[in-house]
C-alpha cells in the first residue's frame, strides 16, 4: 500500500531551524499581531504536516465517493517524506540571500528514493480509480527514468503529450517532500515572511491556496507548500487591483472562496475559517472548485 511507503522507518521529519529568506521581511504584514499567525483550527496559518489517518478516515466517511478519494490522495501525498540520505544531501544546496532562495536545478536527485515515491503516487492514483489501466502501466514503466523526468521538471521542459505531462507532474510531486523539507526549514519560526511578489520566496512557485485574515492573507505554494504573507487585496498573481477585472464568489459547505482575475486568467482558492488546521485537508475539500475553474479556461 502507498500509505506504508509514506510512513517507512527511514523517513526523516526533522526540520532545520533558524534559517529564513533574508530577502523577505519576517515581520508581520500590515501591523498584524503575532497571535494571528497561529496554527490552530481558527488560525490563519495552516499546518503543512500530514493529518492523522484517523482524522482523514472520519472525514472521508462523511463525504461522497469522489470527494473522499481526493481527500485520501491529497492527504497521502502530504505523508510522503524524504529519506535520510536526501536530507543529508540538502546541506550542500546553496541557499540564496534573495528570493527565490532555492534553485530547483541544485536539488539532489536520489533516483532510488524519488523513484520509490513516483511509483507510490502512481499506485495510489490507480487504487483510487483515478488512472486508467493503460495509463497506469505506461506511468509505471517510466519509473526507471525518474531522474530524467525530474531534470525536465526542474527545467520546466514542455511535455510531449498528455501522458508525458502527467509523468512530469508526478515527478514534481515525488520531489515535493524534499523541496518542502528545505523550504519549511527556511521559514522564520515566528511568522511567515512578507513578500511583494505573487510567487513563493523560496522556490518561485505559484500559490494554489490562501487563508484570509483581517489585514492580510497567507499564500501557500503549490510546489513546496511554503507560506508567505501578502496584501489581502488584488490578484495574487499579477497584482491587478481594478475591481472590474476581479471576481470573487463563495461556494460549498463550509464556504470556500474562488478569486478570479480577468487580466491574467488565474484563479485562487481561499478560506476564512478552515475546517481543519491542515493545508492538505483544505486543499482536498476545496478541490471541486479546481475542476470547474479549469473547465472555464482558468489557470490554477
C-alpha positions in Angstrom: 0.0 0.0 0.0 1.3 3.5 -0.7 0.4 4.6 2.8 3.0 2.1 4.0 5.7 3.7 1.9 4.7 7.1 3.2 5.4 6.0 6.8 8.6 4.0 6.4 11.1 3.9 9.3 13.8 5.5 7.2 12.0 8.8 6.6 13.2 11.9 8.4 10.8 14.6 9.6 13.3 16.9 11.4 13.4 20.5 10.2 16.4 22.7 10.2 15.7 25.7 12.3 16.9 29.2 12.3 17.2 29.9 8.6 14.9 32.1 6.6 14.9 34.0 3.4 16.9 37.2 4.1 15.3 39.0 1.2 11.8 38.6 2.6 10.6 40.6 5.6 10.0 38.2 8.5 7.8 40.7 10.4 4.0 40.5 10.2 2.4 42.4 7.3 0.1 45.3 7.9 0.8 45.5 11.7 -0.8 42.2 12.4 -0.5 40.8 15.9 1.7 37.7 16.4 -1.2 35.5 17.6 -2.9 36.0 14.3 -0.4 33.7 12.8 -1.1 30.7 15.0 -1.8 27.2 13.5 -4.9 26.4 15.4 -8.3 25.5 13.9 -9.3 29.1 13.5 -5.8 30.4 13.0 -4.6 31.9 9.8 -1.5 29.7 9.1 -2.3 26.1 8.2 0.0 23.2 9.1 1.9 21.7 6.2 2.2 18.4 8.1 0.1 15.4 7.3 -3.2 14.9 9.3 -3.7 11.7 11.1 -5.1 8.7 9.3 -7.9 8.5 11.8 -8.9 12.1 11.1 -8.8 11.5 7.4 -10.9 8.3 7.7 -13.5 10.1 9.8 -13.8 13.0 7.4 -13.9 10.7 4.4 -16.8 8.7 5.8 -18.9 11.9 5.6 -18.1 12.7 2.0 -19.2 11.3 -1.3 -17.1 8.7 -3.1 -15.3 11.1 -5.4 -14.6 13.6 -2.7 -13.3 11.0 -0.3 -11.0 9.6 -2.9 -9.5 13.1 -3.5 -9.1 13.5 0.3 -7.3 10.2 0.7 -5.0 11.0 -2.3 -4.1 14.6 -1.2 -3.5 13.7 2.4 -1.5 10.6 1.5 0.8 12.9 -0.6 1.4 15.0 2.5 2.7 12.0 4.3 5.5 11.4 1.8 8.9 12.3 3.3 12.5 12.4 2.1 14.8 9.6 3.2 17.8 10.4 5.4 20.3 10.4 2.6 18.3 13.0 0.7 18.1 15.2 3.8 21.9 14.9 4.4 22.5 16.0 0.8 20.4 19.1 1.3 23.3 20.5 3.3 25.2 21.1 0.1 22.4 23.1 -1.6 23.2 26.8 -2.0 20.6 29.0 -0.4 20.4 32.4 -2.0 20.1 35.5 0.1 17.4 37.0 -2.1 14.2 35.3 -3.2 13.8 32.8 -4.8 16.2 31.2 -2.3 16.2 27.7 -3.8 17.3 26.9 -7.3 15.4 23.7 -8.4 18.3 22.6 -10.5 20.6 22.3 -7.5 18.3 19.9 -5.6 19.9 16.5 -5.1 18.2 13.7 -7.1 18.5 10.3 -5.4 16.9 8.2 -8.1 16.0 5.3 -5.8 14.2 7.4 -3.3 12.5 9.6 -5.9 11.6 6.5 -7.9 10.0 4.9 -4.8 7.8 8.0 -4.3 7.0 8.2 -8.0 5.8 4.6 -8.0 3.9 5.1 -4.8 2.0 8.1 -6.3 1.1 6.2 -9.5 -0.1 3.2 -7.4 -2.2 5.5 -5.2 -3.9 7.1 -8.2 -4.6 3.7 -9.6 -6.0 2.3 -6.4 -8.3 5.3 -6.1 -9.6 4.8 -9.6 -8.0 8.0 -10.9 -5.9 6.3 -13.6 -7.0 4.1 -16.5 -5.1 0.7 -16.6 -3.2 1.7 -19.8 -2.1 5.0 -18.2 -1.0 3.1 -15.0 1.1 0.7 -17.0 2.7 3.5 -19.0 3.5 5.6 -16.0 4.9 2.7 -14.0 7.2 2.0 -16.9 8.6 5.5 -16.6 9.9 4.8 -13.0 13.4 3.9 -14.1 13.6 7.2 -16.0 12.6 9.3 -13.0 15.9 11.2 -12.8 15.4 12.4 -16.4 11.8 13.3 -15.6 12.9 15.3 -12.6 15.5 17.2 -14.6 12.9 18.1 -17.2 10.5 19.2 -14.5 13.1 21.5 -12.8 13.9 23.0 -16.2 10.1 23.5 -17.0 10.6 21.5 -20.2 7.5 21.2 -22.4 5.5 17.9 -22.3 5.4 15.8 -25.5 1.8 14.8 -24.9 -0.8 14.5 -22.2 0.6 11.3 -20.7 4.1 12.8 -20.7 2.7 15.9 -19.0 1.2 13.7 -16.2 4.5 11.9 -15.8 6.3 15.3 -15.4 3.7 16.4 -12.8 4.1 13.2 -10.8 7.9 13.6 -10.9 7.3 17.0 -9.4 5.1 15.5 -6.7 7.8 12.9 -6.0 10.3 15.8 -5.4 7.9 17.8 -3.3 8.8 16.1 0.1 12.5 17.1 -0.4 11.6 20.6 -1.5 9.1 21.0 1.3 11.6 19.9 3.9 14.1 22.6 2.7 11.6 25.4 2.3 9.9 24.9 5.6 13.4 24.9 7.3 13.9 28.3 5.9 10.6 29.8 7.2 11.0 32.2 10.1 9.9 30.4 13.3 7.5 33.2 14.5 5.6 34.0 11.3 5.7 33.5 7.5 7.7 36.2 5.6 6.2 39.1 3.8 6.6 39.1 0.0 5.5 41.7 -2.5 5.8 39.1 -5.2 3.0 36.7 -6.1 5.5 33.9 -6.2 6.9 31.7 -3.4 10.0 33.4 -1.9 11.7 30.0 -1.6 11.1 28.0 -4.8 9.4 30.6 -7.0 6.3 28.5 -7.3 2.8 30.0 -7.7 0.2 29.8 -4.9 -2.8 27.5 -5.1 -4.5 28.3 -1.8 -4.9 31.2 0.6 -6.1 31.8 4.2 -7.5 35.2 4.7 -7.2 37.4 7.8 -8.5 40.9 8.7 -5.5 42.7 7.2 -3.6 40.3 5.1 -3.7 36.8 3.5 -1.4 33.9 3.7 -0.5 32.3 0.3 0.6 28.6 0.1 3.0 27.4 -2.6 1.6 24.7 -4.9 5.1 23.4 -5.4 6.7 23.3 -2.0 3.9 24.1 0.5 5.7 27.1 1.9 3.6 30.0 3.3 4.1 33.7 2.8 2.1 36.8 3.7 0.8 39.1 1.0 -1.6 42.1 0.9 -5.3 41.0 1.0 -6.4 43.0 -2.0 -5.7 42.5 -5.7 -4.8 39.5 -7.8 -2.2 37.3 -6.1 -0.6 36.5 -9.5 -0.4 39.8 -11.5 -1.3 42.3 -8.8 -4.3 43.6 -10.8 -6.3 45.8 -8.5 -9.1 47.2 -10.7 -12.4 45.9 -9.2 -14.0 45.4 -12.7 -11.2 42.9 -13.5 -11.6 40.8 -10.3 -14.3 38.5 -9.3 -14.9 36.6 -6.0 -17.5 34.0 -5.0 -18.1 31.6 -2.2 -19.4 28.1 -2.6 -19.6 24.8 -0.8 -20.2 24.0 2.9 -18.2 25.3 4.6 -17.8 28.0 2.0 -14.6 28.2 0.1 -13.7 31.3 -1.9 -12.7 31.4 -5.5 -10.8 34.5 -6.6 -10.6 35.1 -10.4 -8.6 37.6 -12.3 -9.8 38.5 -15.8 -6.5 40.1 -16.7 -4.2 37.1 -16.2 -6.9 34.4 -16.1 -5.6 32.9 -12.9 -7.8 31.7 -10.0 -7.0 31.2 -6.4 -8.9 29.2 -3.8 -9.2 30.6 -0.3 -10.9 30.1 3.1 -11.7 32.4 6.0 -12.3 29.8 8.7 -10.7 26.5 7.9 -12.4 23.2 8.6 -9.1 21.8 10.0 -5.6 23.1 10.8 -4.1 21.3 7.8 -3.4 22.6 4.3 -3.8 19.1 2.8 -7.4 18.8 4.1 -8.3 22.3 3.0 -6.9 21.6 -0.5 -8.9 18.4 -0.7 -12.2 19.8 0.4 -11.9 22.7 -2.0 -10.8 20.5 -4.9 -14.2 20.6 -6.7 -13.6 24.3 -7.4 -10.5 23.3 -9.4 -12.4 21.3 -12.0 -14.9 24.0 -12.6 -12.3 26.7 -12.8 -10.2 24.8 -15.3 -13.2 23.9 -17.4 -13.8 27.6 -17.7 -10.3 28.1 -19.1 -8.8 29.5 -15.9 -5.2 28.7 -14.7 -4.5 27.5 -11.2 
